[in-house]
Amino acid sequence: METEKLHQLPFVDVTIQNSNNQLITSVYRKPTHTDQYIQHHSNHHPQIKRAIVSTLARRAKNICSPSNLQQELAHLKSTFINGYPRLLVETTTKKTLEHRDQPPTKPEPSPVCINIPYVGSISHHISRLLKKTASIDTTLSSGKTLKSFIKANDSTIDDGAIINFGTDK
């Protein structure tokens, strides 16, 4: 059971501070948290990288008391500026914090949807081109994994299988 230390109590993702009989909340991070996220130059879809910034900004907006929100946003900015473009971090955070009365409407799905492998930013460009010129929706897949290449007794390996790679003598 957690106990209050220095008038603060961590609970799930929230630090609750008792200040003059008023509860003030902020984002809680374990002492071992390292603030390491996907590097901007990694081979992930650009939307995944924006979603990381957006999710953490939304978490700050939902959890933090107004007096702690700017401090948390400054922490996120300093975390991401170490590799992410400043403009991406600032515009994504600003867009996330804007108040919306209604969620954005989703466009009508196309009658055709194809799956293409994700091989970097070119996949995003192809996906956008297909949508714009031919009204074709796309999904991106991660491609082949080591598991898909390994076969045992002419069948695909099930999850949890143990394989011994050794020499036959």
N, C-alpha and C positions, 0 to 999 in steps of 0.2 A: 504494500500500500504506500502510495506517495504521501509525503508529508510536506507541509508548507515550510519553505526556507526563504529567509529574507523577504517575507510577505508575498512570495510567489509560489504558485502551484502549477506544475506542468500537467496537462490533461490532453491526451491524444495529440493533436497538432497545435494546441493552444497553450500559451503561458497566461495564467490568470493572476493578476497582481491586485492585492488588496491595498488601496491607497485611500486613507481617510474614509473608510466604509464605502468606497466606490470601487467597482470591479473594472479593471483596465485589462484589455486583452492584446496579445501580440502573437506572432508565429513562434512556435516552439521548435527548436532543433536540438537533437541529442548532442552531447558534448563531443561525440566522435564524428559528427557530420562534417563533410569536407567541401561542400559547395561545388562538387564536380559534376558536370552535366555533359551531354554530347558536345564534342568539339564542333565548331562551326564548319571546319573544313572536312569533316567526316562525310562518308558516302551515305547520307540520309536525305530523304526528301526535304526540300526547303520548308514545307508545311510542318513537318515534325519539329524542326528547330524553332519555328515561330510558336508552335503549340507549347513548347517547354516554357518559353518566356511568358506567354499568355496565361498558362495555367498557374504559374507561380505568382503572377501579378493578380489574378483573380482570387487566389488563395489569400493573398495579403489583404485585398479589398474586403473579402468576406469575414476574415478573422480579426484583423486589427481594429482597435479603437481608433477614432479619428486622430488622437494625439500621437499614435504610434505608426500610422500608415506611411507618412513621408520617410520615416527612418527605415522602415522595411523596404520601401521602393528604392531608396538610396543603396541599401544593401544589395538588392537584386541588380541594380544598375552596375555597381562596382564588381559584382560577380561575373556578369556577362560581358562587360566592356573588355574583359581580358581575353578576347578572342572573337566575339561576335561584333559585327558592324554596329557602331553607335546608333545610326539611323534606324536599323532594324529593331534594336532594343527599345528605343524611345517611341517609335511609332506603334509598335506592338503593344507596349505598356499603355500608351495613351488611348489606343483604340479599345483595349480591354477595360479600362477604367470608365469609359464613357457610359453613361446611364442609358439603357435601352428599355423602352416601355414594352416592346414586343420583340421576340426573337426574329432575326432576319428570315425572310421567306426563302425556301429552297426552290431552285428551278425544277421544272418538270423533267423527270428522267427520260433519257433517249430510249427508243425501242431497241437499240443495239448497244451492247456493252462487251468490250474485249479486254483481255488480260495481257499486259505486256510486262517484261522484266524491268526492274528498276536498275539502271546502270549509270546513275549519276543524273546531272541536270538535264541531259539530252532527253531522258524519259519524260520529264515534266514538259519540255517543249513539244515533244511528239503528242503527248496527251492533250495539251492545249490546242495544238493544230488540228487534231482529229475532231475535237469538240466543236471548234470554230468553223471548220470547212465542211465537215461531213455529219455533224450532229451525232458523233459516236462517243459514248461514255467509255472511260477506261478505268481499270483497276491496275495497280502496280504490285508486282510480286517480287519477293526477294531473290528469286532464282534458285539455283541448285544449292543444296546443302550436302555436307559430307554423308549424312544419313541416306540421302537419295541415291548416292553412288555405290554404297556398300550393299552387297547381296549375300545371302547365306542360303545354300541349298536351293538356288533358283527362285527365291522369294525375297521380298523386301523384309528388312529387319523390323520387328515390332518394337514399340517403346519398352524400355526396361531390359532388353536383351543384352547379354554379356558376350563380347567377342574376344577371343584370344588370338593375338597376332604373334605367331611363333614359327619356328622352322620345323618342318616334319623330318624326323630322324628315325 
